[in-house]
């Protein structure tokens, strides 16, 4: 009991400390001072009167949403004596693996820098600044020569690192259950089984109404949809983040999705947010970074060639270039197993006071990175709002898909969950694919690392991302990957090579996400 109270007080202290540095805190302070001029605020009941004023004026709800947002993002508090690296990642071998991977990425970046004789950063000449400013909204028309640039790494490179990951404590005398895992991921992490997944995703049950399901034995789809829209409008009117998160577990109506996601992520475009975005834009105009070329190259290789997303090319450049300059993103490294890369001012190598984070946000883009932004362009057409939503989605979810950690939503756990589900519930298929040299993870990894962006039709992808936000978890990605294999199992049992298996699973654009998830979790698998 004492420990629980201690943890609670520690949580409160941490959240209060975090909020004190926010614009909301300053706004609340201003409102409190302003309320003293009101006639219904009495000196003898000052505290209670101000509380009542905050409640009736809507500021209490804004504070609740901010607290809820902090609880959703930050890890549970631990003992004050716990070293910071344990908050980033508790397992030493995971931290070491992540560190080695980061060194490889930096080596690749530095070698490109040396080969091309291009500096990591430079100030743009005035003429170039003016030119970039004039074409800011049509950067897609620019065709810089990117032939010499290459992505720093691709998902398949990252997969090889994960395949070679080992817990040194299990090298000798590993347990029987661990030894029977026949997949590529050979680390002993606890992942959920089907009963636990059913309990987690209970709202996806066959008897619960869902957007994205064409037919239901319980309620006619149009009746459910009309009622669901009405409830969604009420949730938005209440401006309650927790209620919005619960609501989107059953899917979000297309017309309400943008507002609901913003509410869940606690994003409200205040004047200072727009000003901050403009400052980032100014930084892009003034300075040219090597990673800018990597961003250009990635957009050209991925989104520009996608039937759904090519029209958003300009938005992608704007958002990703600003993102690379945003130092507020560095805050997520407190709970991310990764560490931001550092560079030194020329001639000052190794001198700490001349060290800077590079890029300024600490995130080096890889092949496919722009696909985290592309689907959001369907929801938000105002650049600063689009930017805020993407940044929040990244620091809550997407960073876990390209860093090595033991977190349940981390890519290692997702890979292990996917393989465990297939091996346990579709053993014949799993064994067949393994025997012909077509390990399922080699096919599904690229889906999961991109959160299925670029593989599913956009309407289906947004229904999937509804559930990521609703459950505050990425585990549904692994479940969907397993469900896709289950759906195509008959065809896959007939293939005799990896290439043939990839051909069977090459096009996911016709798949309906929600029926696949429901059938896999609640109908066919026991």
C-alpha positions in Angstrom: 0.0 0.0 0.0 2.8 2.4 0.9 4.6 1.5 -2.3 1.5 2.3 -4.4 1.1 5.7 -2.7 4.8 6.4 -3.2 4.5 5.5 -6.9 1.4 7.7 -7.3 3.1 10.7 -5.6 6.1 10.2 -7.9 3.9 10.1 -11.0 2.1 13.3 -9.9 5.4 15.1 -9.2 6.8 14.1 -12.6 3.7 15.2 -14.5 3.5 18.5 -12.6 7.2 19.1 -13.4 6.6 18.4 -17.1 3.5 20.6 -17.3 5.2 23.5 -15.7 7.3 23.9 -18.8 4.2 23.9 -21.1 2.2 26.7 -22.6 -0.9 25.3 -20.9 0.7 26.1 -17.5 1.3 29.7 -18.5 -2.3 30.0 -19.8 -3.7 28.5 -16.6 -1.7 30.9 -14.5 -3.0 33.9 -16.6 -6.5 32.7 -16.3 -6.2 32.3 -12.5 -4.9 35.9 -12.2 -7.6 37.2 -14.5 -10.3 35.4 -12.5 -9.4 37.4 -9.4 -11.2 40.4 -11.0 -14.5 38.4 -11.1 -17.1 39.3 -8.5 -17.9 35.6 -7.8 -14.4 35.0 -6.6 -14.3 35.6 -2.8 -11.1 35.8 -0.8 -12.4 33.6 2.0 -13.1 30.7 -0.5 -10.4 31.6 -3.1 -9.2 28.1 -3.8 -12.6 26.5 -4.3 -13.9 29.5 -6.3 -10.9 29.3 -8.7 -11.4 25.5 -9.1 -15.0 26.1 -9.9 -14.1 28.8 -12.4 -11.7 26.4 -14.2 -14.3 23.7 -14.3 -17.1 25.9 -15.8 -14.8 27.7 -18.2 -13.4 24.4 -19.7 -9.8 24.8 -18.5 -10.1 21.9 -16.1 -10.9 19.6 -19.1 -7.8 20.9 -21.0 -5.7 20.2 -17.9 -7.2 16.7 -17.7 -6.4 16.0 -21.3 -2.8 17.2 -20.8 -2.3 14.9 -17.9 -3.9 12.0 -19.8 -1.6 12.7 -22.7 1.5 12.6 -20.4 0.3 9.3 -18.9 -0.1 7.8 -22.4 3.4 8.7 -23.5 5.7 8.5 -20.6 6.7 5.2 -18.9 5.6 4.5 -15.4 7.8 6.2 -12.8 10.4 4.1 -11.2 12.6 4.5 -8.1 14.6 7.8 -8.2 17.8 5.9 -7.9 17.2 3.9 -11.2 19.8 5.0 -13.8 18.3 6.9 -16.8 19.5 4.3 -19.2 17.2 1.8 -17.5 14.3 4.0 -18.3 15.4 4.0 -22.0 15.7 0.2 -22.0 16.0 -2.1 -19.0 17.9 -5.0 -20.8 21.6 -4.4 -21.2 22.0 -6.6 -24.3 19.3 -4.6 -26.0 21.0 -1.4 -25.2 24.3 -2.7 -26.5 22.7 -3.9 -29.7 21.0 -0.6 -30.3 24.3 1.2 -29.7 26.1 -1.0 -32.2 23.3 -0.4 -34.8 23.6 3.3 -34.3 27.3 3.2 -35.0 26.6 1.4 -38.2 24.1 4.0 -39.3 26.6 6.8 -38.5 29.4 5.1 -40.3 27.1 4.8 -43.4 26.2 8.5 -43.1 29.8 9.7 -42.6 31.1 7.6 -45.5 28.4 9.1 -47.8 29.4 12.5 -46.5 33.1 11.8 -47.3 32.5 10.1 -50.7 30.3 13.0 -52.0 32.4 15.7 -50.3 29.2 17.2 -48.9 29.2 18.8 -45.4 26.7 17.6 -42.8 25.3 21.2 -42.7 25.9 24.5 -44.4 24.3 27.9 -44.4 22.5 28.6 -47.7 23.5 31.7 -49.7 20.9 34.5 -49.7 19.9 33.7 -53.3 19.3 30.1 -52.5 17.2 31.0 -49.5 15.0 33.3 -51.6 14.6 30.6 -54.2 13.6 27.9 -51.7 11.2 30.3 -50.0 9.5 31.1 -53.3 9.0 27.4 -54.2 8.2 26.2 -50.7 4.7 25.1 -51.7 5.9 23.4 -54.9 9.1 21.6 -53.9 7.8 18.5 -55.7 8.5 20.2 -59.0 12.2 20.5 -58.2 14.4 17.7 -59.6 17.7 17.8 -57.8 20.3 15.2 -58.8 20.0 12.5 -56.2 21.6 9.7 -58.1 24.7 9.6 -55.8 22.6 9.5 -52.6 21.4 6.3 -51.1 19.2 5.5 -48.1 21.3 5.1 -45.0 19.5 1.8 -44.4 16.5 -0.1 -45.5 14.1 -2.3 -43.4 15.8 -5.5 -44.7 19.1 -4.3 -43.2 17.5 -3.7 -39.9 15.9 -7.2 -39.9 19.3 -8.8 -40.3 20.4 -7.0 -37.1 17.3 -8.3 -35.2 17.8 -11.8 -36.5 21.3 -11.9 -35.0 20.1 -10.5 -31.6 20.8 -12.8 -28.7 20.5 -12.7 -24.9 23.9 -13.9 -23.6 22.2 -15.5 -20.6 20.5 -18.0 -22.9 23.6 -19.0 -24.8 24.0 -22.1 -22.7 21.2 -24.2 -21.3 18.2 -22.2 -22.7 14.8 -23.3 -21.6 12.8 -25.9 -23.5 10.0 -23.5 -24.5 12.4 -21.0 -25.9 14.3 -23.7 -27.8 11.1 -24.8 -29.6 10.7 -21.4 -31.2 11.5 -22.0 -34.9 11.3 -18.4 -36.1 14.1 -15.9 -36.9 13.8 -13.9 -33.7 15.8 -15.7 -31.0 15.3 -13.6 -27.9 13.2 -14.7 -24.9 10.6 -11.9 -24.5 7.1 -12.3 -23.1 4.5 -11.8 -25.8 0.7 -12.2 -25.6 -1.1 -15.4 -26.8 -4.6 -15.4 -28.4 -6.6 -15.4 -25.1 -4.6 -12.4 -23.9 -5.0 -10.6 -27.2 -8.7 -11.2 -27.1 -8.8 -9.6 -23.7 -6.8 -6.6 -24.9 -8.8 -6.1 -28.1 -12.1 -7.0 -26.6 -13.9 -4.3 -28.5 -13.0 -6.0 -31.8 -15.2 -9.0 -30.8 -17.7 -10.4 -33.2 -20.7 -9.1 -31.1 -19.4 -5.5 -31.0 -20.3 -3.0 -33.7 -17.3 -1.9 -35.9 -16.7 0.6 -38.6 -15.0 -1.3 -41.4 -17.3 -4.3 -41.2 -19.8 -4.5 -44.0 -22.2 -6.9 -42.4 -23.1 -7.8 -38.8 -25.6 -10.3 -37.4 -26.4 -8.0 -34.5 -27.2 -4.5 -35.8 -27.7 -3.3 -39.4 -24.5 -1.5 -40.4 -26.2 1.8 -41.3 -28.0 1.8 -37.9 -24.7 1.3 -36.1 -22.9 3.9 -38.1 -25.5 6.6 -37.5 -25.5 5.9 -33.8 -21.7 5.8 -33.8 -21.4 9.2 -35.5 -23.9 10.7 -33.0 -21.7 9.4 -30.1 -18.6 10.7 -31.8 -20.0 14.2 -32.1 -20.8 14.1 -28.4 -17.3 13.0 -27.6 -15.9 15.9 -29.6 -18.3 18.3 -27.9 -17.1 17.1 -24.5 -13.4 17.5 -25.6 -12.4 14.5 -23.5 -9.2 12.7 -24.7 -9.8 9.5 -22.7 -13.3 9.2 -24.1 -12.1 9.8 -27.7 -9.4 7.1 -27.3 -12.0 4.6 -26.1 -14.4 5.6 -28.9 -12.0 5.0 -31.8 -11.4 1.4 -30.7 -14.6 0.7 -32.8 -13.3 2.9 -35.6 -13.7 6.5 -36.4 -16.2 8.0 -38.9 -14.3 9.6 -41.8 -15.8 13.0 -41.2 -14.8 13.0 -37.5 -11.4 11.2 -37.7 -9.1 14.3 -38.0 -10.7 16.0 -34.9 -10.8 12.8 -32.9 -7.1 12.0 -33.5 -6.1 15.5 -32.7 -8.1 15.2 -29.4 -6.5 11.9 -28.5 -3.1 13.3 -29.2 -4.0 16.5 -27.3 -3.2 18.7 -30.3 -4.9 22.1 -30.6 -3.4 24.5 -33.1 -2.6 27.5 -30.8 -1.0 30.7 -32.3 2.3 29.7 -30.6 2.2 26.3 -32.4 1.8 27.9 -35.8 4.6 30.3 -34.9 6.8 27.4 -33.8 6.2 25.7 -37.2 7.1 28.9 -39.0 10.4 29.1 -37.0 11.2 25.5 -38.1 10.4 26.5 -41.7 12.8 29.5 -41.3 15.5 27.1 -40.1 15.0 25.0 -43.2 15.2 28.0 -45.5 18.5 29.2 -43.8 20.4 26.0 -43.5 20.9 23.0 -45.8 21.5 19.6 -44.1 22.8 16.4 -45.7 19.6 14.6 -44.3 17.6 16.9 -46.6 18.8 15.0 -49.6 18.0 11.7 -47.8 14.4 13.0 -47.3 14.1 14.1 -50.9 15.4 10.7 -52.1 13.1 8.8 -49.8 10.0 10.7 -50.9 11.0 10.2 -54.6 11.5 6.5 -54.1 8.3 5.8 -52.1 5.4 8.2 -51.8 6.0 9.8 -55.2 5.5 6.4 -56.8 2.4 5.5 -54.8 -1.0 5.8 -56.4 -2.5 7.1 -53.2 0.2 9.5 -52.0 2.0 11.0 -54.9 -0.3 14.1 -54.8 1.0 15.0 -51.3 4.7 15.2 -52.3 5.0 18.9 -51.4 3.4 18.4 -48.0 5.8 15.5 -47.3 8.9 17.7 -48.0 7.5 20.5 -45.8 6.7 18.3 -42.8 9.9 16.1 -43.0 12.3 19.0 -43.5 10.8 20.9 -40.6 10.8 17.7 -38.5 14.5 17.2 -39.0 15.1 20.7 -37.4 12.7 20.2 -34.4 14.8 19.9 -31.2 11.6 19.2 -29.1 11.7 15.7 -30.6 14.9 15.1 -28.6 12.6 14.8 -25.5 11.4 11.3 -26.6 14.9 9.9 -26.2 14.2 9.8 -22.5 12.1 6.7 -23.1 13.5 5.6 -26.4 16.3 2.9 -26.4 18.0 4.9 -29.1 20.3 7.9 -28.5 20.5 11.0 -30.8 23.7 11.1 -33.0 26.2 13.8 -32.2 28.5 15.7 -34.4 31.3 18.2 -33.6 32.0 21.7 -35.0 34.8 21.4 -37.5 38.2 21.3 -35.9 36.8 20.5 -32.4 36.3 16.8 -32.6 35.9 15.1 -29.2 35.5 18.4 -27.3 32.2 18.1 -25.6 31.2 21.7 -25.4 31.4 21.8 -29.3 29.2 18.8 -29.7 25.7 19.2 -31.3 23.0 16.7 -32.1 22.8 15.8 -35.8 20.3 16.1 -37.3 18.8 18.6 -34.7 15.9 16.2 -33.9 18.2 13.2 -33.5 16.4 11.1 -36.0 18.2 9.9 -39.2 15.5 9.0 -41.9 15.7 5.6 -43.5 14.1 4.1 -46.6 10.3 4.4 -46.2 10.4 6.9 -43.4 8.1 9.4 -45.4 5.4 6.8 -45.4 4.7 7.5 -41.7 3.5 11.0 -42.8 1.8 10.3 -46.1 -1.5 8.8 -44.8 -2.0 11.8 -42.4 -2.1 14.1 -45.5 -5.6 12.7 -46.2 -6.8 14.1 -42.8 -5.0 17.5 -42.4 -4.5 20.1 -45.1 -3.1 22.8 -42.9 0.7 22.2 -42.7 1.3 23.2 -39.1 -1.5 21.0 -37.9 -0.3 18.1 -40.1 3.1 18.6 -38.7 2.0 18.5 -35.0 0.0 15.4 -35.6 2.8 13.6 -37.3 5.4 14.6 -34.6 3.1 13.4 -31.8 2.4 10.1 -33.7 6.1 9.6 -34.1 7.1 10.3 -30.5 4.3 8.0 -29.2 4.4 5.2 -31.7 6.5 5.2 -34.8 10.0 5.5 -33.2 9.4 2.0 -31.7 9.3 0.5 -35.2 13.0 1.3 -35.9 14.7 1.0 -32.6 15.8 -2.1 -30.7 14.0 -2.5 -27.4 12.1 -5.0 -25.2 9.0 -2.9 -25.1 5.8 -4.8 -26.0 5.2 -2.3 -28.9 8.8 -2.4 -30.0 9.7 -4.0 -33.3 11.5 -6.9 -31.7 8.4 -7.9 -29.7 6.2 -7.4 -32.7 8.3 -9.7 -34.8 8.3 -12.3 -32.0 4.6 -12.0 -31.5 3.9 -12.5 -35.2 6.1 -15.6 -35.4 4.7 -17.0 -32.2 1.1 -16.6 -33.4 1.9 -18.3 -36.7 3.9 -21.1 -35.2 1.3 -21.8 -32.5 -2.0 -21.4 -34.4 -0.9 -22.1 -38.0 1.9 -24.7 -37.4 1.6 -26.5 -40.8 1.8 -23.2 -42.7 4.7 -22.0 -40.6 6.7 -25.2 -40.9 6.0 -25.4 -44.7 7.3 -21.9 -45.3 10.3 -22.5 -43.1 11.2 -25.7 -44.9 11.2 -24.0 -48.4 13.3 -21.1 -47.1 10.5 -18.6 -47.0 10.5 -17.6 -43.3 7.3 -15.6 -42.9 9.0 -12.7 -41.1 11.2 -12.0 -44.1 7.9 -11.1 -45.9 5.9 -9.4 -43.1 8.7 -7.3 -41.6 8.4 -4.5 -44.1 4.7 -4.3 -43.4 5.2 -3.9 -39.7 8.1 -1.5 -39.8 6.0 0.9 -41.9 2.8 0.3 -39.9 1.4 -1.1 -43.2 1.6 2.3 -44.8 1.9 1.9 -48.6 0.6 -1.6 -48.4 -3.1 -1.3 -47.5 -5.6 0.9 -49.2 -5.8 4.2 -47.4 -9.3 3.8 -46.0 -8.2 0.4 -44.5 -4.9 1.8 -43.2 -6.7 4.6 -41.3 -9.1 2.1 -39.7 -6.0 0.2 -38.5 -4.4 3.4 -37.2 -7.6 4.2 -35.4 -7.0 1.0 -33.3 -3.3 1.9 -32.7 -4.5 5.2 -31.2 -7.4 3.6 -29.4 -5.4 0.9 -27.7 -2.2 3.0 -27.4 -0.3 -0.1 -28.7 1.3 -1.3 -31.9 0.7 -5.0 -31.2 -2.2 -5.0 -33.6 0.3 -4.7 -36.4 1.7 -8.2 -35.6 -1.8 -9.6 -35.3 -2.8 -8.2 -38.7 0.4 -9.6 -40.3 -0.5 -13.0 -38.9 -4.1 -12.6 -40.0 -2.9 -11.9 -43.6 -0.9 -15.1 -43.7 -3.9 -17.0 -42.3 -6.2 -15.5 -45.0 -3.8 -16.5 -47.8 -2.9 -19.9 -46.1 -4.3 -22.1 -48.9 -2.3 -20.4 -51.6 0.8 -20.3 -49.4 0.7 -24.0 -48.8 1.2 -24.6 -52.5 4.3 -22.4 -53.0 7.8 -23.8 -53.2 10.0 -20.8 -52.8 10.4 -17.4 -51.1 9.8 -15.6 -54.4 6.5 -17.5 -54.9 5.4 -16.7 -51.3 6.2 -13.0 -51.8 4.1 -13.1 -55.0 1.1 -14.4 -53.2 1.4 -11.6 -50.6 2.6 -8.9 -53.0 -0.7 -7.0 -53.1 -2.6 -6.2 -49.9 -4.5 -3.3 -51.3 -7.8 -5.3 -51.7 -7.8 -6.6 -48.1 -10.4 -5.5 -45.5 -8.6 -5.0 -42.2 -11.4 -5.4 -39.7 -12.9 -8.7 -40.9 -9.4 -10.2 -41.1 -8.6 -9.2 -37.5 -12.0 -10.3 -36.2 -11.8 -13.7 -37.9 -8.2 -14.4 -36.8 -8.8 -13.4 -33.2 -12.3 -14.5 -32.5 -13.5 -17.0 -35.1 -10.9 -19.4 -36.6 -8.2 -19.5 -33.9 -8.9 -21.2 -30.6 
